[in-house]
Amino acid sequence: MAEVFSVVSAAAGLLDVTLRLVNYARELKKGTASIEKELDSLIEQACMLEQVCNAVKYSHERSMSRMEKRKEEQNGREQSNNAIRTMWDHMARSINRCQTLVEEIRQILQDICQPHHQGFSKRLDALGKVHRRRVNEGDLQKCQNELSAHHSSIQILLTVINSEETRDLQDSSAKSFEDLTAQLGTLQSQISKLEQSSNYTDSVSKDDKEALSALRELKSYIAKAAELVTSRPAINKYFKTPQSVSSIFTGREALLQQLRDCFIQQPGPLHSQYQRRFVIHGLGGSGKTQFCCKFAEENRHRFWGVFSIDGSSVESIKKSLCDIAKLAGRDPNANAALDWLSTIEERWLLLIDNADDGDVKLENYFPRGVGGHILITTRNSAFRVLGNVEPGYYDFSGLQFEEASSLLLKASSLPRPWSSSVEDLASNITRALGYLALAIVQAGAAIRERLCSLQDYLEWYERSWQKLRDDKVRPATHHERAVWTTFEICYQRLEEKRDRTEAADAIELLHVFAFLYRDNLSPAILIKALKNAHLEAENEQRVALEEELSRSTENSSLSGKLRKTLASMLMFMTGQQTPTPLPSVIRDGQQGNGLEAAEDRIRGALSELEKMSLIYYNERSQTYSMHPVVHDWARKRPRMKLRHQALWADIAGHVLAASILLPPLGTTTEDELYHATLLPHVEHIQKCRADIGIQLSKKANRSCLPWLTKASPVNADRIRMYAKFGLVYTQCGKLDSAEKLFKEVAACLSLYVGPESPRTRAAHTALAAVYWQQGRVNEALDLQRGIVAMCQKYLGRENPETLRAVHRLSITLWQQGRYSAAKELLVEVVEGFTKLLGPNHVDTLEAINNLGRTVVKFMGQNDLREAFRLFSEALKGMRDTVGNDHLLATYPKENIARVACLIGERPLLDYSLQLMEEVIATRKARMGKEASWTLMAMGNMAVVLGALGRLQEGEQLILEALPIAERNMGPGHIGVLFGRQVLAALLIQQERYDEAENILIRAIRDQKSMTSRSNNYHPDRIVSMVELARCYALQGKLADSIDICSKAIKGMEQVAEHGHPFIGIMKDAQRKMEERLKNGLNPKEKLDVRFPECLFKIYH
């Protein structure tokens, strides 16, 4: 087999010969009118060959790159690689033959067009050229035909190679392969004709025999290519649209075809591609989303991935992007998803649905680069400019006349064939509805469910519209009138059937859904609300018993009795004794009327709403959704007064809260994943409640009886709801919203049940955790001290709850660098947990691990050995208790590795390398490849590699992790700054001082603003200063090193309560450098100066 890499050089040679032929033919054309037609054909053919040569170069570079990647993947792709190499080999031979043919054609042209003879007239000269052309005509035609065959074969081979190496592309659809197979068949026929017409004999030249042999070989190559093509499967890896395509989707076929023709980008070189965007603009309910989903479904085979984004707000966009990032196995954040899409070479489609908010900078959420296709649906005309493919956008209002009638009759489930009278009735109805798709579907649902008939629908419609007018409702447009009126017809039908349980339940669930977010309306919310009640009841009894015990001392005093009396009065005044407002189906199920019966009622109610087309079921996600217009109508419908809106907003909040379990109940990974899905619902409920509260306040100010319109007061149910919503906000990283709710919860509980209550302590603990995550460590510390004091007063020092509070306090002190105080508390916690819970309890083992983290900070050799012992004890216990592969076991493993790097002994380093491999593997599997703790483990592995002297491997690993960390967590995150610190230390050991210096200067600047310290000397910043001082000294910049040493010593003196172990080493280094400068010695000569090993000690 010929060397694959010879293809590029062969293409380059052919390109050179082709260009010379083009130039020569153009010169001949100027003075040879008699053969102008033949020359035009040759010039065109040569120019096409020039384009093919450029395509060959581009495709070859990409193919070689992908084959290298495949070597690192599974061996199953080796067969594909071999096939591609074979195709490139065939192409190399064809290109070489083309080069020979072009040279032959050029020689023939030179023979035909000999220079003008001085003794001949121009006429005689022209006759001579014609004669010579006739003599050479057979050879010229034969070369042209063979050249054409090879040209076609090269193009087809390129197509086959691109299709094979992008195995997952939807260009590999059945239709595409049918077309390609047909082209291969045509080319085979063309080659067969060339063989027959050549009529070769023994007297032909050697070159002609070689040409025939090449043609026959080419024919076999084409047969192999055809076999490869016809065996190729078509695969779409990802397919997620905003909603399923309705089974009665009707119309707009011409627009779908037009969009496919203009919008979908054909394969080709990157320089000729660009990201394609198109906008579907129109009225709400005009069918924009269904149109896009239909387009995606029909063209699914053309896209490797189809993704969707809810574009209604910044938060919904980010949430959708997080879901896309999870598909890629990346950290669930928007930047990770955008980065992934921007690097995908395969063809993908992104649907951005309901992008109506003009304040959203939609362009910020387009993936970078030239790849991809983006479809946008919007009611905002300002977004039409985002389309960059002609015509740029479609404007949707009503359907076409016949399309609208057909849709109504399909939605009504009227049997075919439809008579002309039926079609006339349908056309009258659709005309009244403004041909709006959503209104037509609702009308069809009303007819289908026998609310009315096709004949009397318009009478119903006019009566419903008259009721809206009587209620002083004035829809802004005719289309809005049509939609709202059709919804009212369906709602009235449910009202008429209210004596039936499923209809009554459907109405209540419709009101609940109106205040939840319109998408991802999962039945699991309702089922969990039913089942969680008995779990919470059991926990409530336990907490009530603890409260009674904690009050026994307080209630014996006068102040305690007064507090209890005040709490009772407050609970009575705020309606505490009334039951939680919930839909009847959930309330009945919670009260012991049968969970299974309640679940059946929920399914029946959802079925009623779906029949009326008020909600839609998504088979893939097994959730329901509401059209934005339906969702808005259900919340603001005419008879939904403001006080009713306030009531149902609260009920929706209580239903959602009932599906959430607070710690110690809802603490599993499954619970956290469920809570993440609830964030859009929580945010929508809170927004609705806030808007309604503002309207109620305005109304109260105008009312002569303000207490009738005043917002309902805070009560126990609302406190519980706020606590649960705060939990969701915290777990989803919405810390400011969580802080606001937890503050209100803590204040109310302190007032209702007193600061000594376990509920109040839990609220303060949650608030302290929020402060800690916000970096407000001092505020967290104050709260935690108060919690510890309260626990000690009411529970005693030797109580698990008290010890947990002390443990949390010690971690905060550690974060502040107050290691002596943290160590004192942790020793007490370890002893207490060991006594009360046993040595192998998870709480005990976590405390031992944290004690080791604190001891190691004292940095003496004995301290390092003791820390190693503690980490090893914690790891052994975790292995025995939760298993070696549990996430909890990764933390002592990681700490063992870090302390081993400071001890610097080879056996320990080898052991640490093994542990870090386990840590990275476990976290990638359990947390994800881009999770912050996984990236931190990669940073610590780089430290281990540095200690082993494998500096370049460590550098490569940290360079792999840093860009991901910066993208996901931000450039100023503590973990990112740690990664830079490690990178700089590795560069120093490789004597790349300038690079290390720049990194450390930037890190020290950014670490100054870290908020977990009350001063400017976070422990990590001091480490960076030590490394920078080392870097300066090794470069001979002694004055700079002395200056940074002074700052580092000052920081150590501030953070260490009893003297920092590195202060003496730093002062000694500073003294030696000052003496060198004072004595006038060369600062760049080798200096015997030792700096502390803060990250690792290289084993030699």
Protein Blocks (a to p, Z undefined) as FASTA:
>chain_A
ZZfklmmmmmmmmmmmmmmmmmmmmmmmmmmmklmmmmmmmmmmmmmmmmmmmmmmmmmm
mmmmmmmmmmmmcfklmmmmmmmmmmmmmmmmmmmmmmmmmmmmmmmmmmmmgcddfkbc
fklmmmmmmmmmmmmmmmmmmmmmmmmmmmmmmmmmmmmmmmmmmmmbcklpfklmmmmm
mmmmmmmmmmmmmmmmnopafkbcfklmmmmmmmmmmmmmmmmmmmmmmmpccddfbdcd
fbdcdfkbggjklmmmmmmmmmmccdddfklgccddddddddehilmmmmmmmmmmmmmm
mpfbdcdddfkbmklmmmmmmmmmmmnopacdfklmmmmmmmpmbdcddddehilbfkbc
fklmgcedjedcdddddfbfklmmmpccdehiacdfbdcfklmmmmmmmmnopacdddfk
lmmmmmmmmmmnoopaklmmmmmmmmmnomacfklmmmmmmmmmmmmmmnopacfbfklm
mmmmmmmmmmmmmmmmmmpmklmmmmmmmmmmmmmcfehpafklmmmmmmmmmmmmmmmm
mmmmmmmmmmmmmmmpmklmmmmmmmmmmmmmnommpccdddfklmmmmnonojklmmmm
mmmmmmmmmmnopaccdfklopacddfklmmmmmmgmklcfklmmmmmmmmmmmmmmmpc
cdfklmcfklmmmmmmmmmmmmmmmmmmmmmmmmmmmmmmmpcblmlmgccdddfklmmm
mmmmmmmmmmnopamlmmmmmmmmmmmmmmmnopkbmklmmmmmmmmmmmmmnopamlmm
mmmmmmmmmmmmmnojbbfklmmmmmmmmmmmmmnopaklmmmmmmmmmmmmmmmnopkb
fklmmmmmmmmmmmmmnopaklmmmmmmmmmmmmmmmmmmnopkbmklmmmmmmmmmmmm
mnopaklmmmmmmmmmmmmmmmmmmnopkbmklmmmmmmmmmmmmmnopamlmmmmmmmm
mmmmmmmnopkbmklmmmmmmmmmmmmmnopaklmmmmmmmmmmmmmmpckbfbfbdfkl
mmmmmmmmmmmmmnopamlmmmmmmmmmmmmmmmpmnopfklmmmmmmmmmmmmmmmnop
afkbccddddddfkbccdZZ
